[in-house]
Amino acid sequence: MSVTLLALAGSARQDSLNKRLVRAAADSAERAGAHVTFVDLNDYPLPIYHGDLEAEQGVPEASRPLRKLLREHDGLLIASPEYNGFVTPLLVNTLDWLSRKDGDESGLALFGGKYGVLMSASPGPMGGIRSLASARQFLGNLGVTLLPGQLAVPQAHQAFDERGALKDEGLQARLDSLTQTLVKTLSALKP
Ligand SMILES: Cc1cc2nc3c(=O)[nH]c(=O)nc-3n(C[C@H](O)[C@H](O)[C@H](O)COP(=O)(O)O)c2cc1C
């Protein structure tokens, strides 16, 4: 049975550079033998987490299909923009809702045992690299084991070719190496 990965970006923007990056990672992981599901967070609009809302209504209905996807996949490919040095509120809010209990199901149990790769893309010269530390801390707190390798793509508005691959061969090779390591790790762990 092949390794299954959920690919998502911390931006809902239609022309998101991070969606492009995570799609490139998804293509790369598929070449390495994984089955990848791309999730566009634009399709799962969730309110900002509020404890009273949760107490009155439970988790939002729109979060349930995401919970199911998380339950069904072995690992995560995540690319998030950097907002003022941090991972985006969209990513935090989405994963915060997923971390909550829904009926008898623990949210944190959905993340436990998952392995993941973190990436960022920015039109700026640093590629959003500062956000990767916050992303790593956040996902780690949720129970995800992150590979030590990561990728920040600078000048990302000029970084992709018409097929969606990274134009810079060195960056594409690093992306391929990351996805291959993730697929190999998860394959070794799969029963
Ligand atoms: C509130 C805000 C803060 C930002 N802070 C940073 C930053 O710290 N570093 C950076 O490289 N880009 C920053 N940007 C620019 C984003 O990298 C840029 O908008 C990027 O295209 C967003 O990702 P997306 O294309 O996936 O939507 C910021 C953008 C916004 C809206």
The ligand as an ORCA input file, in Angstrom:
! r2SCAN-3c Opt
* xyz 0 1
  C       0.359     40.588      6.920
  C       1.472     40.203      5.980
  C       2.739     40.062      6.473
  C       3.789     39.662      5.640
  N       5.022     39.447      6.183
  C       5.992     38.918      5.414
  C       7.246     38.520      5.982
  O       7.467     38.652      7.183
  N       8.175     37.987      5.170
  C       7.945     37.787      3.830
  O       8.820     37.255      3.147
  N       6.775     38.151      3.251
  C       5.784     38.711      4.009
  N       4.582     39.024      3.449
  C       4.401     38.904      1.992
  C       3.966     37.473      1.623
  O       5.114     36.648      1.590
  C       3.298     37.499      0.252
  O       2.097     38.227      0.313
  C       3.032     36.084     -0.245
  O       2.715     36.128     -1.626
  C       1.905     35.429      0.518
  O       1.852     34.063      0.197
  P       0.829     33.465     -0.885
  O       1.297     33.956     -2.233
  O       0.967     31.988     -0.747
  O      -0.557     33.957     -0.584
  C       3.541     39.442      4.263
  C       2.237     39.601      3.767
  C       1.218     39.960      4.617
  C      -0.192     40.059      4.058
*
